[in-house]
Amino acid sequence: MTIDTLACSKALEAAGVDRNAAEAQAESPSKYVLPQLVTKTDLETGLERLEHRLTLRLIGVVGAFNAALFALLRFVH
């Protein structure tokens, strides 16, 4: 995502904002807000990691259930 800081500062100046203040306000989002936003790639990577962790947990739960069932069956017979 990009912000047209020149157009933004011109619009602020046209609205009566001082030139230095207009330039500062126009540049602030690009410097301080945009770097903190989550991108589509960030979300996809996070979801892939979560899917991997959940898959491993499910495998662990199924394995533990099978081990408990096997132990129970051996104990009963």
HUWO-V548512 format. One record per backbone hydrogen bond with DSSP energy under -1.0 kcal/mol. CO is the residue of the C=O (numbers start at 1). NH is the residue of the N-H. Records with the same first field share a line. If there is no record, write none. Layout:
CO->NH  NH
//
This chain:
3->5
4->8
5->9
6->10
7->11
8->12
9->13
10->14
11->15
12->17
13->16
18->22
19->23
20->24
21->25
22->26
23->27
24->28
27->31
28->32
29->33  34
33->36
34->37
39->43
40->44
41->45
42->46
43->47
44->48
45->49
46->50
47->51
48->52
49->53
50->54
51->55
52->56
53->57
54->58
55->59
56->60
57->61
58->62
59->63
60->64
61->65
62->66
63->67
64->68
65->69
66->70
67->71
68->72
69->73
70->74
71->75
72->76
73->77
//
